[in-house]
Amino acid sequence: MSRPSFLAGAVFVLAMIFHSTLAFADDIITVESGKLQGALNSDRTVRLFKSIPFAAPPVADLRWKAPQPPKSWTGVRPADKFGPACLQTDVFGDIYFRDAKPSEDCLNLNIWIPANASSKSLPVFVWFYGGGFVAGANSEARYDGEALAKKGIIVVEPNYRLGVFGFFSHPELVKESGHNSSGNYGFLDQVAALHWVIQNISAFGGDPHNITIGGESAGSLSVSALMASPLSRNLFQKALGESGAFFPVGPAAGMQLKPVTETAQAGVKFAESVGARTLAELRSKSGDELLQAAAKLNGGFAFGPNIDGYFLPASVAAIFARGEQAHVPLLAGWNADEGKMFVLANPQKPTAKIFADQAHARFGNDAPEFLKLYPALTDADAVRSAQDLAGDDFIAFSTWKWLDMQLQTAGNSPVYQYLFEQVPKVKPGAMMGPLPAIEAGSKHAGEIEYVFETLTSQEGVPWADDDFKVSEEMANYWVNFVKAGNPNGIGLPIWPASSKKDGYQVMYLNGKGSRAAADPHRGRYEFLDTHAPAPSK
């Protein structure tokens, strides 16, 4: 090698060492518990910190207790690998993690940060995953925060306890709690994560006074509960929900919040079923034994949120009705075909007669009014109206009621409503559960990978230009809202805040041309509202 070439090579090597040293130094951050070593993404535009403990492991005597402060560590803790998901079974079959197998020791969070942010006080988006309160994790590829972080925000994704570990209640737990409650430990995990963010996010360049909470399905239900709870409603400045809130209607019993007096007795029966006479004996059981026993009950959905008297002193609906919830900007909506699968998967298809008979059985003398809103003059009409009603009962009404209550009782806090209409392309013969995927439409949870710009995380889907178009559009709307409480921005179709004088505008999101228009289906929700159960006090 010639001398000039040797010198050039040496300079290059020294430069790389220097660069690596700087990168290493930049990726060490000190939080209250100790030092963390993060990593850069592949194109060096985003810094990632994975599996950060925000609470002590909820195991042994801490099982079914409010989360405790995380343990401190010495030295530099690597934060370059995803931590375990919370203990769960494979309920849905389409949730895929990027971590090791689930564990009870799961109270960790991930953070994505723009690598070269111009501000040292970035807005923060705290995202809670869906999964029916029995499944989900912060390592799911569709929730990856990299694309959103590139747009100038910090994305934080905590785990929270699920199923029997997150929402079990029992009379002995009520006695030991110190506040006469039990259950909702998964919600208390979410509160603990928010406190951790407020206390530590400035070390990552985040603004602890500009926090948006968001989530989908159970995560969206969580957002509505966090807005209502006296423990959390002052911990954030904006809220965002995708498909779900605790405002039940009709047969949507899964959204009904039962009082702790009722859920605690169900806990006693469960304890007896696994041969445990005391709380100590229950805590001595292995996590897997409890998990498998719970999975056999109610299709795996035996344990869910309740009115515990502490996190929720009353139902979410009652708290909103009194105007006691967080008075913050709210962006929420749902997907066009939330209930389609329920109808198409049912071997007995609705006919005009069957649908009309069901309407009279459910609504009595109000059935004629109902059938004007959900017409069934023909069998084809009946199928479409049955799909609409299934979606409204499942998700749409509850989310609409959440938005409407915020509009009515939260003063001047703006409300933004959307309807996601995009239908992904599919390969011939592809299946979505028991049905050809093409029939699923704009299904429940189908918007997630659009919002996070993670379409390519879903293997085998032939995404088209219009998919990427609406994905970019939605990501920009969401990021704008996180930044300033308003989704609008340069190059985006105008999204008006909802108001009575403008016909309650809805943003219709699709790749053919998103646009805002007055809500044509409000009459459906107002009708269902007259038949919804009164809020629990």
Protein Blocks (a to p, Z undefined) as FASTA:
>chain_A
ZZklmmmmmmmmmmmmmmmmmmmmmmpccdfkbccdddddfkopaccdehiafbdcdehj
lgopacddddddehjddffbccdddddddfkopaccfbdcddfblcccdddddfkbcbfc
dcddddddeeehpgccfkbfklpcklmmmnopacddddddehjllmgccfklmmmnonop
aejklmmmmmmmmmmmmmmmmmnopafklccdddehjlmmmmmmmmmpmklmmmcfbdcd
ehiadddehjllmlpccdfklmmmmmmmmmmmnopabfklmmmpcfklmmmmmmmgghhp
abccddehlmmmbdfklmmmnopaccddddddddfklmmmmmmmpmbacdfklmmmmmmm
mnommmmmmmmmmgcfbfklmmmmmmmmmmmmmmmmmmmmmmmmmmmmnojaccdddddf
bdcdddehiaehjbcfklnmpaehklmmmmnopmmmpghiacdfklmmmmmmmmmmmmmm
mmnopabdehiacdddddfklopaaddddfkbpcddddfklmmmmmmmmmgccddZZ
